[in-house]
């Protein structure tokens, strides 16, 4: 696992944009797995800037998002479709028909079918080349809450009290936060060819340490990234402040720069 520690949020976002832009330039038809939340906002801002100022071209790119609140319409300002449109898709030259976010308004009876089809679409597109991930306060990746199977697939999930509280900052009150979501599973995420994990701030330090250095456990589904062969973690000093191996990660990052190879 590559663990890159940056000075601050800005540098984390730029380094993450370097990883995504390198892929998009090398493989214009690549498939990006995308995440929502506060963490990747800076990454998306930087990608929009590079599109506008440097011509970074997304015209052939396909994207799949990790999750969507169940019950929210695409036009709801807190829906993840709305988030992606406003934070990224409207600012770049991607074809909207090539951007996939689970549909939060699928009728209950059609959920199983919808989730199966979402997975099939990912396969048909050739699989996800790089999956961007944030880490939730309760250790989740996507909405795989503690207790989610580490082989889980796209499905309807219930949200924990902590997630509802963490995400209530975007809503008028806790009560308005949806209780359910459609989410890629941990198993789905682990099939991506590469993972790009981001975290910022001291608030995430403990959960980041558990995810990277703790035991692999469904109690912290982000710990499942340890089972993936190609993971790049980019975190700022705050989020890295509880890591016990930080000195080694910095040494490995310097070594990478010297030999010009990624040390996974
Ligand atoms: P955040 O959420 O980026 O808003 O902290 C992360 C997550 O829940 O995955």
Boltz pocket constraint, residues with backbone or C-beta under 6 A from the ligand:
constraints:
  - pocket:
      binder: B
      contacts: [[A, 36], [A, 37], [A, 38], [A, 39], [A, 40], [A, 134], [A, 135], [A, 136], [A, 137], [A, 140], [A, 141], [A, 142]]
      max_distance: 6.0
